[in-house]
Amino acid sequence: MAEPQHPDAPPAIAPWLSVRGGAALAGFYREAFGAVELHRVENEAGEVVVQFSVGGAEFWISDEPDASPAVLGRGPARIILSVSDPDAVFDRAVAAGATVITPIYEDHGWRIGRIADPAGHHWEIARRLHGPA
């Protein structure tokens, strides 16, 4: 279970994704992004709330079928996952079941590509080519 945030810790923002089939998606995020589960709650129906970390960057998922991309048509926001090797992470995500939206390319100082996870959320896998990561 995650440690409580220290009172002197800087503010943090973590996306919270509404999904269907959260337990299965947890496996996708572990396989695709190397995500580590920090916190997990599961009810009797098998619905989950899970907090993940990918190299210290955190996000959450929860089973909320009425607000999932399956109902909305796609996720209401895109997530940018900045990594040192976007090609490798992109390929790993596709091998784990992601759908390619935009293949990896370079533009505006970024190496970037976009995938949709099995829930329909769009992830941009990227690395800044110049300047801070």
C-alpha positions as CSV (number, residue, x, y, z in Angstrom):
1,M,0.0,0.0,0.0
2,A,1.2,3.5,-0.8
3,E,2.7,5.7,1.9
4,P,0.8,8.8,2.7
5,Q,2.2,11.9,1.1
6,H,4.6,13.8,3.3
7,P,3.3,17.2,4.3
8,D,6.4,18.9,2.8
9,A,6.1,17.0,-0.5
10,P,5.5,19.1,-3.6
11,P,2.0,19.0,-5.2
12,A,1.5,16.3,-7.7
13,I,-1.1,15.7,-10.5
14,A,-2.1,12.2,-11.4
15,P,-4.7,11.3,-14.1
16,W,-7.6,9.1,-13.0
17,L,-9.0,7.0,-15.8
18,S,-12.5,5.7,-15.9
19,V,-12.5,2.2,-17.4
20,R,-14.5,-1.0,-17.9
21,G,-12.7,-4.2,-16.9
22,G,-10.1,-2.6,-14.7
23,A,-8.7,-5.9,-13.4
24,A,-7.7,-6.9,-16.9
25,L,-6.5,-3.4,-17.8
26,A,-4.2,-3.5,-14.8
27,G,-2.4,-6.4,-16.5
28,F,-2.1,-4.4,-19.7
29,Y,-0.5,-1.4,-17.9
30,R,2.0,-3.7,-16.1
31,E,2.9,-5.4,-19.4
32,A,2.8,-2.4,-21.7
33,F,4.4,0.3,-19.5
34,G,6.1,-1.7,-16.7
35,A,3.6,-0.1,-14.3
36,V,3.8,-1.0,-10.6
37,E,0.7,-1.2,-8.5
38,L,1.0,1.1,-5.5
39,H,-2.6,0.7,-4.2
40,R,-5.5,-1.6,-5.1
41,V,-9.1,-1.9,-3.9
42,E,-11.4,-4.5,-5.3
43,N,-15.1,-5.0,-4.5
44,E,-17.2,-8.2,-4.5
45,A,-18.1,-7.6,-8.2
46,G,-14.5,-7.6,-9.2
47,E,-14.4,-3.8,-9.9
48,V,-11.1,-2.2,-9.0
49,V,-9.5,1.1,-8.1
50,V,-5.8,0.9,-8.8
51,Q,-3.0,3.4,-8.3
52,F,0.1,2.9,-10.6
53,S,3.6,4.2,-10.9
54,V,5.6,4.2,-14.1
55,G,9.1,5.3,-13.1
56,G,7.6,7.6,-10.4
57,A,4.9,9.1,-12.6
58,E,1.6,8.1,-11.1
59,F,-1.9,7.5,-12.5
60,W,-5.1,5.8,-11.3
61,I,-7.8,3.7,-12.9
62,S,-11.2,2.7,-11.6
63,D,-14.2,0.7,-13.0
64,E,-16.7,3.3,-13.9
65,P,-18.6,1.8,-16.8
66,D,-20.9,4.7,-17.4
67,A,-17.9,7.1,-17.8
68,S,-15.6,4.8,-19.7
69,P,-14.3,5.4,-23.2
70,A,-16.5,2.5,-24.4
71,V,-19.5,4.8,-23.6
72,L,-18.0,8.1,-24.5
73,G,-16.4,6.9,-27.8
74,R,-12.8,7.5,-26.5
75,G,-11.1,8.9,-23.4
76,P,-11.9,12.5,-22.6
77,A,-8.2,13.4,-22.3
78,R,-4.9,12.2,-23.8
79,I,-2.0,11.2,-21.5
80,I,1.6,11.9,-22.4
81,L,4.1,9.4,-21.1
82,S,7.6,10.9,-21.4
83,V,10.3,8.2,-21.5
84,S,13.9,7.9,-22.6
85,D,13.1,5.4,-25.3
86,P,9.7,6.0,-26.8
87,D,10.2,3.5,-29.6
88,A,10.7,0.6,-27.2
89,V,7.8,1.6,-24.9
90,F,5.5,2.2,-27.9
91,D,6.4,-1.3,-29.4
92,R,5.9,-2.9,-26.0
93,A,2.5,-1.3,-25.6
94,V,1.4,-2.5,-29.1
95,A,2.7,-6.0,-28.3
96,A,0.6,-5.9,-25.1
97,G,-2.6,-5.1,-27.0
98,A,-2.6,-1.3,-27.7
99,T,-3.9,0.0,-31.0
100,V,-1.6,2.3,-33.0
101,I,-3.3,5.7,-33.6
102,T,-0.1,7.5,-34.9
103,P,3.2,5.7,-35.4
104,I,6.3,7.2,-33.8
105,Y,7.6,10.3,-35.7
106,E,9.6,13.5,-34.9
107,D,8.0,16.9,-35.0
108,H,8.1,20.1,-32.9
109,G,11.1,19.0,-31.0
110,W,9.6,15.6,-29.9
111,R,9.9,12.0,-30.9
112,I,6.3,10.9,-30.3
113,G,3.6,8.4,-31.2
114,R,0.1,7.7,-30.0
115,I,-1.6,4.5,-29.0
116,A,-5.1,3.6,-27.6
117,D,-5.1,1.3,-24.7
118,P,-7.6,-1.5,-24.6
119,A,-10.1,0.7,-22.7
120,G,-9.8,3.4,-25.4
121,H,-7.7,6.0,-23.6
122,H,-5.1,7.7,-25.9
123,W,-1.5,7.7,-24.7
124,E,1.2,9.7,-26.4
125,I,4.5,8.0,-25.8
126,A,7.2,10.7,-26.2
127,R,10.7,12.1,-25.6
128,R,11.7,15.7,-26.0
129,L,14.6,15.8,-28.5
130,H,16.2,19.0,-27.1
131,G,16.1,20.7,-23.8
132,P,14.6,19.3,-20.5
133,A,13.1,15.8,-20.6
